[in-house]
């Protein structure tokens, strides 16, 4: 039975911060792997003019995850999924032998109440909130916390998460990394155009994604 951390996002682009928090969460939670679920289109970012093509974002994630116990997945695109609650439900159906925990940045928690059926998601898997510098106050004051607060678990019990029944949420204070995809795009809006040849070479050779087993 594998212990899997799930990190969803646009990865626009993937950067060292994604890798850093994934490896730190892996140690803190005793995970076997972290799966990066590259979103084909975040419903909360529809119309974003700086969103790179899916293939380039997937390629950037694959490059950043190299030589680590991180699996980059196009699961949502292949299964026609747009909402996390549906993604997690399908992953649990396909992988009944795995135990999943959702990894959520503290910068995302203030908007968590806008996610489709966020309470339903919290009832499916435990949630580990990963600290992002400057977002502590907003995270703890998040609208969703008015419901989630009763399910908070001590961070000292992080490796015991497989024994919990969802809903369950804990806050991990991991070594911070201030890398920001927004800052990267601001400095280099055309980052994906320069990485496009790499994406094409990868797609023409070995698959970018290790396929999940049904």
Secondary structure as a PSIPRED ss2 file (coil, helix, strand):
# PSIPRED VFORMAT (PSIPRED V4.0)

   1 X C   1.000  0.000  0.000
   2 X C   1.000  0.000  0.000
   3 X E   0.000  0.000  1.000
   4 X E   0.000  0.000  1.000
   5 X E   0.000  0.000  1.000
   6 X E   0.000  0.000  1.000
   7 X E   0.000  0.000  1.000
   8 X E   0.000  0.000  1.000
   9 X E   0.000  0.000  1.000
  10 X C   1.000  0.000  0.000
  11 X C   1.000  0.000  0.000
  12 X C   1.000  0.000  0.000
  13 X C   1.000  0.000  0.000
  14 X C   1.000  0.000  0.000
  15 X C   1.000  0.000  0.000
  16 X H   0.000  1.000  0.000
  17 X H   0.000  1.000  0.000
  18 X H   0.000  1.000  0.000
  19 X H   0.000  1.000  0.000
  20 X H   0.000  1.000  0.000
  21 X H   0.000  1.000  0.000
  22 X H   0.000  1.000  0.000
  23 X H   0.000  1.000  0.000
  24 X H   0.000  1.000  0.000
  25 X H   0.000  1.000  0.000
  26 X H   0.000  1.000  0.000
  27 X H   0.000  1.000  0.000
  28 X H   0.000  1.000  0.000
  29 X H   0.000  1.000  0.000
  30 X C   1.000  0.000  0.000
  31 X C   1.000  0.000  0.000
  32 X C   1.000  0.000  0.000
  33 X E   0.000  0.000  1.000
  34 X E   0.000  0.000  1.000
  35 X E   0.000  0.000  1.000
  36 X E   0.000  0.000  1.000
  37 X E   0.000  0.000  1.000
  38 X E   0.000  0.000  1.000
  39 X C   1.000  0.000  0.000
  40 X C   1.000  0.000  0.000
  41 X C   1.000  0.000  0.000
  42 X C   1.000  0.000  0.000
  43 X H   0.000  1.000  0.000
  44 X H   0.000  1.000  0.000
  45 X H   0.000  1.000  0.000
  46 X C   1.000  0.000  0.000
  47 X C   1.000  0.000  0.000
  48 X C   1.000  0.000  0.000
  49 X C   1.000  0.000  0.000
  50 X C   1.000  0.000  0.000
  51 X C   1.000  0.000  0.000
  52 X C   1.000  0.000  0.000
  53 X C   1.000  0.000  0.000
  54 X H   0.000  1.000  0.000
  55 X H   0.000  1.000  0.000
  56 X H   0.000  1.000  0.000
  57 X H   0.000  1.000  0.000
  58 X H   0.000  1.000  0.000
  59 X H   0.000  1.000  0.000
  60 X H   0.000  1.000  0.000
  61 X H   0.000  1.000  0.000
  62 X H   0.000  1.000  0.000
  63 X H   0.000  1.000  0.000
  64 X H   0.000  1.000  0.000
  65 X C   1.000  0.000  0.000
  66 X C   1.000  0.000  0.000
  67 X C   1.000  0.000  0.000
  68 X C   1.000  0.000  0.000
  69 X C   1.000  0.000  0.000
  70 X E   0.000  0.000  1.000
  71 X E   0.000  0.000  1.000
  72 X E   0.000  0.000  1.000
  73 X E   0.000  0.000  1.000
  74 X C   1.000  0.000  0.000
  75 X H   0.000  1.000  0.000
  76 X H   0.000  1.000  0.000
  77 X H   0.000  1.000  0.000
  78 X H   0.000  1.000  0.000
  79 X H   0.000  1.000  0.000
  80 X C   1.000  0.000  0.000
  81 X C   1.000  0.000  0.000
  82 X C   1.000  0.000  0.000
  83 X C   1.000  0.000  0.000
  84 X H   0.000  1.000  0.000
  85 X H   0.000  1.000  0.000
  86 X H   0.000  1.000  0.000
  87 X H   0.000  1.000  0.000
  88 X H   0.000  1.000  0.000
  89 X H   0.000  1.000  0.000
  90 X H   0.000  1.000  0.000
  91 X H   0.000  1.000  0.000
  92 X H   0.000  1.000  0.000
  93 X H   0.000  1.000  0.000
  94 X H   0.000  1.000  0.000
  95 X C   1.000  0.000  0.000
  96 X C   1.000  0.000  0.000
  97 X C   1.000  0.000  0.000
  98 X C   1.000  0.000  0.000
  99 X E   0.000  0.000  1.000
 100 X E   0.000  0.000  1.000
 101 X E   0.000  0.000  1.000
 102 X E   0.000  0.000  1.000
 103 X E   0.000  0.000  1.000
 104 X E   0.000  0.000  1.000
 105 X E   0.000  0.000  1.000
 106 X H   0.000  1.000  0.000
 107 X H   0.000  1.000  0.000
 108 X H   0.000  1.000  0.000
 109 X H   0.000  1.000  0.000
 110 X C   1.000  0.000  0.000
 111 X C   1.000  0.000  0.000
 112 X H   0.000  1.000  0.000
 113 X H   0.000  1.000  0.000
 114 X H   0.000  1.000  0.000
 115 X C   1.000  0.000  0.000
 116 X C   1.000  0.000  0.000
 117 X C   1.000  0.000  0.000
 118 X H   0.000  1.000  0.000
 119 X H   0.000  1.000  0.000
 120 X H   0.000  1.000  0.000
 121 X H   0.000  1.000  0.000
 122 X H   0.000  1.000  0.000
 123 X H   0.000  1.000  0.000
 124 X H   0.000  1.000  0.000
 125 X C   1.000  0.000  0.000
 126 X E   0.000  0.000  1.000
 127 X E   0.000  0.000  1.000
 128 X E   0.000  0.000  1.000
 129 X E   0.000  0.000  1.000
 130 X E   0.000  0.000  1.000
 131 X C   1.000  0.000  0.000
 132 X C   1.000  0.000  0.000
 133 X C   1.000  0.000  0.000
 134 X C   1.000  0.000  0.000
 135 X C   1.000  0.000  0.000
 136 X H   0.000  1.000  0.000
 137 X H   0.000  1.000  0.000
 138 X H   0.000  1.000  0.000
 139 X H   0.000  1.000  0.000
 140 X H   0.000  1.000  0.000
 141 X C   1.000  0.000  0.000
 142 X C   1.000  0.000  0.000
 143 X C   1.000  0.000  0.000
 144 X C   1.000  0.000  0.000
 145 X H   0.000  1.000  0.000
 146 X H   0.000  1.000  0.000
 147 X H   0.000  1.000  0.000
 148 X H   0.000  1.000  0.000
 149 X H   0.000  1.000  0.000
 150 X H   0.000  1.000  0.000
 151 X H   0.000  1.000  0.000
 152 X E   0.000  0.000  1.000
 153 X C   1.000  0.000  0.000
 154 X C   1.000  0.000  0.000
 155 X H   0.000  1.000  0.000
 156 X H   0.000  1.000  0.000
 157 X H   0.000  1.000  0.000
 158 X H   0.000  1.000  0.000
 159 X H   0.000  1.000  0.000
 160 X H   0.000  1.000  0.000
 161 X H   0.000  1.000  0.000
 162 X H   0.000  1.000  0.000
 163 X H   0.000  1.000  0.000
 164 X C   1.000  0.000  0.000
 165 X C   1.000  0.000  0.000
 166 X C   1.000  0.000  0.000
 167 X C   1.000  0.000  0.000
 168 X C   1.000  0.000  0.000
 169 X E   0.000  0.000  1.000
 170 X E   0.000  0.000  1.000
 171 X E   0.000  0.000  1.000
 172 X E   0.000  0.000  1.000
 173 X C   1.000  0.000  0.000
 174 X C   1.000  0.000  0.000
 175 X C   1.000  0.000  0.000
 176 X C   1.000  0.000  0.000
 177 X C   1.000  0.000  0.000
 178 X C   1.000  0.000  0.000
 179 X C   1.000  0.000  0.000
 180 X C   1.000  0.000  0.000
 181 X H   0.000  1.000  0.000
 182 X H   0.000  1.000  0.000
 183 X H   0.000  1.000  0.000
 184 X H   0.000  1.000  0.000
 185 X H   0.000  1.000  0.000
 186 X H   0.000  1.000  0.000
 187 X H   0.000  1.000  0.000
 188 X C   1.000  0.000  0.000
 189 X C   1.000  0.000  0.000
 190 X C   1.000  0.000  0.000
 191 X H   0.000  1.000  0.000
 192 X H   0.000  1.000  0.000
 193 X H   0.000  1.000  0.000
 194 X H   0.000  1.000  0.000
 195 X H   0.000  1.000  0.000
 196 X H   0.000  1.000  0.000
 197 X H   0.000  1.000  0.000
 198 X H   0.000  1.000  0.000
 199 X H   0.000  1.000  0.000
 200 X H   0.000  1.000  0.000
 201 X H   0.000  1.000  0.000
 202 X H   0.000  1.000  0.000
 203 X H   0.000  1.000  0.000
 204 X H   0.000  1.000  0.000
 205 X C   1.000  0.000  0.000
 206 X C   1.000  0.000  0.000
 207 X C   1.000  0.000  0.000
 208 X C   1.000  0.000  0.000
 209 X C   1.000  0.000  0.000
 210 X C   1.000  0.000  0.000
 211 X C   1.000  0.000  0.000
 212 X C   1.000  0.000  0.000
 213 X C   1.000  0.000  0.000
 214 X C   1.000  0.000  0.000
